[in-house]
Amino acid sequence: MEMNEKIPEDQRTDKIEGVHKLPLFAAAGVVILTLFVVIGAQLSDGGKVSRVVGEPVEERALLFRDGSQGIVLVHDANSKALLASFGRGEGAFVRQSMRALIHNRRIRKQDLSAPYALQKAENGQLTLMDPENGKSIGLNAFGKVATGSFAPLLTATAMPKPTTTGG
């Protein structure tokens, strides 16, 4: 028999008759099981990672502002006193943390001018928290550079205002 010849339908051996139901039932079972797992996880907070830091023993509300020429200004939210300023190449961790928190507010269309909370827990953990959306950055996880950048802001006093000399 040549390749071009057609085999009569009643002589073909590769015909599939009926629907094989086992694979369909197996696929449906996987889908149903997945739905149960997802719904169960949502209802029970499954997979949620929580971190117990402890109650804050120190807290300060901070405002971060962009100044001229790329300077980042840090103010006490209550007194409006300038606590620190970071020029280009300075305070890289403060600058990046501020950008991340502001980005979270922008995508949620939240107030960009609201203060952030710098908190120190009983165990010494430092956390920068955004009260607007509950997001926080555990600063100790980033090492001494991060904690060294933020810890002084808890106790900082107002920076002296720059004096201008007239000629």
GROMACS elastic network, one bead per residue, 0.5 to 0.9 nm:
[ bonds ]
;  ai    aj funct       b0    kb
    1     4     6  0.84330   500
    1     5     6  0.68181   500
    2     5     6  0.55610   500
    2     6     6  0.88170   500
    3     6     6  0.80007   500
    6     9     6  0.87001   500
    7    10     6  0.83362   500
    7    11     6  0.66336   500
    7    12     6  0.65059   500
    8    11     6  0.55043   500
    8    12     6  0.67081   500
    9    12     6  0.55528   500
    9    15     6  0.87183   500
   10    13     6  0.84912   500
   12    15     6  0.63713   500
   13    16     6  0.87586   500
   16    19     6  0.80476   500
   17    20     6  0.85757   500
   18    21     6  0.89464   500
   20    23     6  0.67514   500
   20    24     6  0.74879   500
   21    24     6  0.51798   500
   21    25     6  0.61526   500
   21    26     6  0.85780   500
   22    25     6  0.51819   500
   22    26     6  0.61056   500
   22    27     6  0.86423   500
   23    27     6  0.60983   500
   23    28     6  0.85268   500
   24    27     6  0.51863   500
   24    28     6  0.61287   500
   24    29     6  0.84956   500
   25    28     6  0.50629   500
   25    29     6  0.60055   500
   25    30     6  0.86515   500
   26    29     6  0.50077   500
   26    30     6  0.62972   500
   26    31     6  0.87679   500
   27    30     6  0.51515   500
   27    31     6  0.63443   500
   27    32     6  0.87068   500
   28    31     6  0.51327   500
   28    32     6  0.61658   500
   28    33     6  0.85346   500
   29    32     6  0.51377   500
   29    33     6  0.59947   500
   29    34     6  0.84736   500
   30    33     6  0.51072   500
   30    34     6  0.60696   500
   30    35     6  0.86305   500
   31    34     6  0.51251   500
   31    35     6  0.62748   500
   31    36     6  0.87733   500
   32    35     6  0.51024   500
   32    36     6  0.63138   500
   32    37     6  0.87260   500
   33    36     6  0.51380   500
   33    37     6  0.62451   500
   33    38     6  0.86937   500
   34    37     6  0.51238   500
   34    38     6  0.61573   500
   34    39     6  0.85476   500
   35    38     6  0.51956   500
   35    39     6  0.60306   500
   35    40     6  0.83416   500
   36    39     6  0.52264   500
   36    40     6  0.58671   500
   36    41     6  0.84355   500
   37    40     6  0.51037   500
   37    41     6  0.60527   500
   37    42     6  0.86092   500
   38    41     6  0.51561   500
   38    42     6  0.62222   500
   38    43     6  0.87032   500
   39    42     6  0.51329   500
   39    43     6  0.62252   500
   39    44     6  0.86363   500
   40    43     6  0.52152   500
   40    44     6  0.60981   500
   40    45     6  0.83216   500
   40    46     6  0.75785   500
   41    44     6  0.52574   500
   41    45     6  0.56297   500
   41    47     6  0.70937   500
   41    48     6  0.89991   500
   42    45     6  0.54408   500
   42    46     6  0.65919   500
   43    46     6  0.77182   500
   44    47     6  0.88947   500
   45    48     6  0.56367   500
   46    49     6  0.86825   500
   53    56     6  0.83627   500
   53   121     6  0.63770   500
   53   122     6  0.79571   500
   53   123     6  0.72940   500
   53   124     6  0.88684   500
   53   125     6  0.67503   500
   53   126     6  0.89510   500
   53   127     6  0.88644   500
   54    57     6  0.88215   500
   54   121     6  0.55518   500
   54   122     6  0.60577   500
   54   123     6  0.70724   500
   54   125     6  0.85309   500
   55   120     6  0.83654   500
   55   121     6  0.55156   500
   55   122     6  0.63495   500
   55   123     6  0.89702   500
   56    59     6  0.65819   500
   56   119     6  0.57531   500
   56   120     6  0.53052   500
   56   122     6  0.62960   500
   56   125     6  0.89253   500
   56   126     6  0.89768   500
   57   119     6  0.75464   500
   57   120     6  0.59038   500
   57   121     6  0.53881   500
   57   122     6  0.57832   500
   57   124     6  0.89552   500
   58   118     6  0.82176   500
   58   119     6  0.57345   500
   58   120     6  0.50982   500
   58   121     6  0.69862   500
   58   122     6  0.86339   500
   58   154     6  0.74456   500
   59   117     6  0.65566   500
   59   118     6  0.55531   500
   59   120     6  0.63188   500
   59   121     6  0.88050   500
   59   154     6  0.69098   500
   60    76     6  0.73644   500
   60    77     6  0.80135   500
   60    78     6  0.88478   500
   60   116     6  0.82639   500
   60   117     6  0.56889   500
   60   118     6  0.53077   500
   60   119     6  0.66538   500
   60   153     6  0.80839   500
   60   154     6  0.59639   500
   60   155     6  0.85794   500
   61    75     6  0.86169   500
   61    76     6  0.61380   500
   61    77     6  0.51979   500
   61    78     6  0.70622   500
   61   115     6  0.57906   500
   61   116     6  0.55270   500
   61   118     6  0.63317   500
   61   119     6  0.87766   500
   61   154     6  0.89897   500
   62    74     6  0.66424   500
   62    75     6  0.56846   500
   62    78     6  0.82060   500
   62    80     6  0.88515   500
   62   114     6  0.88725   500
   62   115     6  0.52631   500
   62   116     6  0.51790   500
   62   117     6  0.61126   500
   62   118     6  0.70506   500
   62   153     6  0.85628   500
   63    73     6  0.80453   500
   63    74     6  0.57091   500
   63    75     6  0.50280   500
   63    76     6  0.62513   500
   63    77     6  0.54506   500
   63    80     6  0.81910   500
   63   113     6  0.73992   500
   63   114     6  0.72326   500
   63   116     6  0.63712   500
   63   117     6  0.89294   500
   64    72     6  0.68409   500
   64    73     6  0.57239   500
   64    75     6  0.64838   500
   64    98     6  0.70675   500
   64   113     6  0.83017   500
   64   115     6  0.77484   500
   64   116     6  0.82109   500
   65    71     6  0.84261   500
   65    72     6  0.57464   500
   65    73     6  0.50488   500
   65    74     6  0.64918   500
   65    75     6  0.79836   500
   65   113     6  0.85253   500
   66    69     6  0.86935   500
   66    70     6  0.65736   500
   66    71     6  0.59463   500
   66    73     6  0.61261   500
   66    74     6  0.89762   500
   67    70     6  0.60549   500
   67    72     6  0.55886   500
   67    73     6  0.61986   500
   67    85     6  0.87043   500
   68    71     6  0.58313   500
   68    72     6  0.84134   500
   69    87     6  0.79491   500
   69    88     6  0.80996   500
   70    86     6  0.85792   500
   70    87     6  0.64294   500
   70    88     6  0.61270   500
   71    85     6  0.65613   500
   71    86     6  0.55020   500
   71    88     6  0.63488   500
   72    84     6  0.83139   500
   72    85     6  0.55631   500
   72    86     6  0.51023   500
   72    87     6  0.64686   500
   72    88     6  0.84735   500
   72    91     6  0.87058   500
   72    94     6  0.86226   500
   72    95     6  0.69920   500
   73    82     6  0.70724   500
   73    83     6  0.77897   500
   73    84     6  0.60327   500
   73    86     6  0.65554   500
   73    87     6  0.87959   500
   74    81     6  0.85685   500
   74    82     6  0.60005   500
   74    83     6  0.55722   500
   74    84     6  0.51465   500
   74    85     6  0.60900   500
   74    86     6  0.83904   500
   74   153     6  0.84579   500
   75    78     6  0.86050   500
   75    79     6  0.80729   500
   75    80     6  0.54860   500
   75    81     6  0.53586   500
   75    83     6  0.52786   500
   75    84     6  0.71544   500
   75    85     6  0.89236   500
   75   158     6  0.84459   500
   76    79     6  0.56497   500
   76    81     6  0.53697   500
   76    82     6  0.65763   500
   76    83     6  0.65809   500
   76   115     6  0.87319   500
   76   153     6  0.88122   500
   76   158     6  0.84082   500
   77    80     6  0.52869   500
   77    81     6  0.78207   500
   77   114     6  0.86174   500
   77   115     6  0.60804   500
   77   116     6  0.83696   500
   78    81     6  0.80963   500
   79    82     6  0.88177   500
   80    83     6  0.88637   500
   81   157     6  0.79523   500
   81   158     6  0.52647   500
   81   159     6  0.75496   500
   82    85     6  0.77807   500
   82   157     6  0.81968   500
   82   158     6  0.53321   500
   82   159     6  0.57207   500
   82   160     6  0.83566   500
   82   161     6  0.85511   500
   83   153     6  0.68499   500
   83   156     6  0.59522   500
   83   157     6  0.60876   500
   83   159     6  0.55272   500
   84   153     6  0.76589   500
   84   156     6  0.81195   500
   84   158     6  0.80560   500
   84   159     6  0.67878   500
   85    90     6  0.88025   500
   85    91     6  0.85339   500
   85   159     6  0.89686   500
   86    89     6  0.79190   500
   86    90     6  0.52384   500
   86    91     6  0.55342   500
   86    92     6  0.83024   500
   86    94     6  0.83321   500
   86    95     6  0.80100   500
   87    90     6  0.53646   500
   87    91     6  0.76023   500
   88    91     6  0.82008   500
   88    92     6  0.83606   500
   89    92     6  0.65784   500
   90    93     6  0.86672   500
   90    94     6  0.87761   500
   90    95     6  0.84830   500
   91    94     6  0.52601   500
   91    95     6  0.61937   500
   91    96     6  0.86956   500
   91   149     6  0.66930   500
   92    95     6  0.50968   500
   92    96     6  0.61410   500
   92    97     6  0.85407   500
   92   149     6  0.88105   500
   93    96     6  0.51418   500
   93    97     6  0.59915   500
   93    98     6  0.84060   500
   93   145     6  0.75358   500
   93   146     6  0.60470   500
   93   149     6  0.70913   500
   93   150     6  0.88258   500
   94    97     6  0.52117   500
   94    98     6  0.60636   500
   94    99     6  0.86124   500
   94   146     6  0.76527   500
   94   149     6  0.66439   500
   94   150     6  0.72367   500
   95    98     6  0.52015   500
   95    99     6  0.62594   500
   95   100     6  0.87867   500
   96    99     6  0.50629   500
   96   100     6  0.62309   500
   96   101     6  0.87064   500
   97   100     6  0.51642   500
   97   101     6  0.62564   500
   97   102     6  0.85675   500
   97   128     6  0.85292   500
   97   137     6  0.78595   500
   98   101     6  0.52641   500
   98   102     6  0.60620   500
   98   103     6  0.84507   500
   99   102     6  0.51575   500
   99   103     6  0.59657   500
   99   104     6  0.86461   500
  100   103     6  0.51038   500
  100   104     6  0.63859   500
  100   105     6  0.88684   500
  101   104     6  0.51479   500
  101   105     6  0.64841   500
  101   106     6  0.87844   500
  101   116     6  0.88773   500
  101   129     6  0.86224   500
  101   130     6  0.71389   500
  101   135     6  0.77566   500
  101   136     6  0.82123   500
  101   137     6  0.87133   500
  102   105     6  0.50374   500
  102   106     6  0.61403   500
  102   107     6  0.87661   500
  102   112     6  0.65971   500
  103   106     6  0.50372   500
  103   107     6  0.63074   500
  103   108     6  0.86326   500
  104   107     6  0.55212   500
  104   108     6  0.64066   500
  104   109     6  0.86442   500
  104   110     6  0.85099   500
  104   133     6  0.82005   500
  104   135     6  0.81060   500
  105   108     6  0.51464   500
  105   109     6  0.59067   500
  105   111     6  0.69236   500
  105   112     6  0.63961   500
  105   130     6  0.87905   500
  105   132     6  0.77746   500
  105   133     6  0.74915   500
  106   110     6  0.61686   500
  106   111     6  0.81066   500
  106   112     6  0.71890   500
  107   110     6  0.78443   500
  108   133     6  0.83731   500
  109   112     6  0.83557   500
  110   113     6  0.89533   500
  110   114     6  0.87166   500
  110   132     6  0.70981   500
  110   133     6  0.81662   500
  111   114     6  0.57435   500
  111   132     6  0.76762   500
  112   115     6  0.84442   500
  114   130     6  0.87689   500
  114   131     6  0.85314   500
  114   132     6  0.75277   500
  115   130     6  0.76265   500
  115   131     6  0.78837   500
  115   132     6  0.86059   500
  116   128     6  0.70120   500
  116   129     6  0.58875   500
  116   131     6  0.64839   500
  116   132     6  0.82901   500
  117   127     6  0.80054   500
  117   128     6  0.57945   500
  117   129     6  0.50602   500
  117   130     6  0.63201   500
  117   131     6  0.70330   500
  118   126     6  0.71636   500
  118   127     6  0.58493   500
  118   129     6  0.63002   500
  118   130     6  0.89271   500
  118   150     6  0.79700   500
  118   151     6  0.86512   500
  118   153     6  0.81633   500
  118   154     6  0.70919   500
  119   125     6  0.80442   500
  119   126     6  0.56425   500
  119   127     6  0.51754   500
  119   128     6  0.63540   500
  119   129     6  0.75327   500
  119   154     6  0.79929   500
  120   123     6  0.80497   500
  120   124     6  0.58798   500
  120   125     6  0.56158   500
  120   127     6  0.65062   500
  120   151     6  0.84043   500
  120   154     6  0.83079   500
  121   124     6  0.52199   500
  121   125     6  0.52207   500
  121   126     6  0.65348   500
  121   127     6  0.80617   500
  122   125     6  0.73831   500
  124   140     6  0.87811   500
  125   138     6  0.74448   500
  125   139     6  0.74339   500
  125   140     6  0.60836   500
  125   147     6  0.88391   500
  126   137     6  0.85649   500
  126   138     6  0.62619   500
  126   139     6  0.54403   500
  126   140     6  0.61041   500
  126   147     6  0.68933   500
  126   150     6  0.80877   500
  126   151     6  0.74605   500
  127   136     6  0.65345   500
  127   137     6  0.56065   500
  127   139     6  0.55212   500
  127   140     6  0.78045   500
  128   135     6  0.86135   500
  128   136     6  0.55085   500
  128   137     6  0.51730   500
  128   138     6  0.66582   500
  128   139     6  0.70038   500
  128   150     6  0.86304   500
  129   132     6  0.88790   500
  129   133     6  0.88597   500
  129   134     6  0.67408   500
  129   135     6  0.59515   500
  129   137     6  0.63803   500
  129   138     6  0.85448   500
  130   133     6  0.59548   500
  130   134     6  0.54607   500
  130   135     6  0.53779   500
  130   136     6  0.60000   500
  130   137     6  0.88243   500
  131   134     6  0.52069   500
  131   135     6  0.74427   500
  131   136     6  0.86617   500
  132   135     6  0.81080   500
  133   136     6  0.89117   500
  137   140     6  0.89247   500
  137   141     6  0.86689   500
  138   141     6  0.58714   500
  138   142     6  0.77577   500
  139   142     6  0.55856   500
  139   143     6  0.72591   500
  139   144     6  0.88314   500
  139   146     6  0.57522   500
  139   147     6  0.58469   500
  139   150     6  0.81691   500
  140   143     6  0.53349   500
  140   144     6  0.72205   500
  140   146     6  0.68761   500
  140   147     6  0.59618   500
  141   144     6  0.89503   500
  141   146     6  0.83381   500
  141   147     6  0.89407   500
  142   145     6  0.72329   500
  142   146     6  0.56838   500
  142   147     6  0.76822   500
  143   146     6  0.57021   500
  143   147     6  0.65152   500
  143   148     6  0.84837   500
  144   147     6  0.51213   500
  144   148     6  0.55276   500
  144   149     6  0.82179   500
  145   148     6  0.50505   500
  145   149     6  0.60653   500
  145   150     6  0.87825   500
  146   149     6  0.51832   500
  146   150     6  0.64349   500
  146   151     6  0.84554   500
  147   150     6  0.52770   500
  147   151     6  0.55319   500
  147   152     6  0.86419   500
  148   151     6  0.55988   500
  148   152     6  0.70733   500
  149   152     6  0.68692   500
  149   153     6  0.79069   500
  150   153     6  0.54397   500
  150   154     6  0.73982   500
  151   154     6  0.57134   500
  151   155     6  0.77446   500
  151   156     6  0.89548   500
  152   155     6  0.57164   500
  152   156     6  0.57295   500
  153   157     6  0.83661   500
  156   159     6  0.83225   500
  158   161     6  0.85952   500
  159   162     6  0.88054   500
  160   163     6  0.85966   500
